[in-house]
Amino acid sequence: MKPRDIALFFDRLAAERPAPKGELAFVDPYTLLVAVVLSAQATDVSVNKATDRLFKVASTPQAMLRLGVDGLIPYIQTIGLFRAKAKNVIRLSEILLAEHGGVVPPDRAMLETLPGVGRKTANVVLNIAFGEPTIAVDTHIFRIGNRTGLAPGKTPRAVEDKLEKVVPADRKLHAHHWLILHGRYVCKARRPDCPACAVKDLCGYRAKTPAATPAVSAGPPGAPGAAPRSSPGPRSARPAGRAPRRG
Ligand code: SF4
C-alpha cells in the first residue's frame, strides 16, 4: 500500500473512533497485566466476566499471592488454559514483589521475563499502561496486515516490523486499537463487511465481500422479476485470509 493510502487508511479509522480503547477491564498496570495474560486464546468478554469477581478480592500482587493457585482457579476456570494461567499469574506476582517492588516495570525486556508474558502481551501493557507507541499483533492485526496489503508478513513479528515502518508516527499510539477494533467488527475473519468498510477503496483484498443484492421475486421461471433458471446468483466471497494483492 502506498504511503499516501496508508495515511488515509488511518485517517478514516481515526475518524470512526477518535478515542479508541481496548475492551479488557482493568484499573491499573497490574490488573491490566493479569487481564492480558488471562486473555491469551480467550475472548475479552470471558476475561472481563472472570476478572470482575477476581479483582474485587485480589487486585494487587500481594492479594493475588494470598489467594495462591488453588484460590485463583475458581475465579478463572471458565477461561481456556486456566491452570497454566493461574500458575503464571501467581509466579509473575511473586517476581513483581521480589524484583520490582510490586509494580509492573515499564520495560519490554523486564516484562518479557515474566511467566506468560511474550512480546504481544508486553506490547499491550507498554501501549495501554505506559502510553508507548507499540503495536501488538494479534490474530486481527495479523489478518488485516496481510489481507489489505497494509503490512504483509508471514509471522506476527514480520507484520509488527512492517507496521512499525509504515504507520505514520502520529498514528502509532492508537494504531493497535484501531486495527483490532476494525478486525473485530468490520474486517472479520470469516466474512469481512466490505460494503460497510471505511477503507474499502484503499484495501488491496481481491475477494471483497459484495454488497447484498435486492431480493428477487419468487415467481415462476420466466415471470417478470424472477431469476432465470440458469442464473449463477451473486458471486460468493472467497475464504478469508487469501493472499492479498501486494502494493
Ligand atoms: S474492504 Fe473488506 S477486506 Fe478490506 S479492510 Fe475493509 S472489510 Fe477488510
Boltz pocket constraint, residues with backbone or C-beta under 6 A from the ligand:
constraints:
  - pocket:
      binder: B
      contacts: [[A, 147], [A, 148], [A, 186], [A, 187], [A, 188], [A, 192], [A, 193], [A, 194], [A, 197], [A, 198], [A, 199], [A, 200], [A, 201], [A, 203], [A, 204], [A, 205], [A, 208], [A, 209]]
      max_distance: 6.0
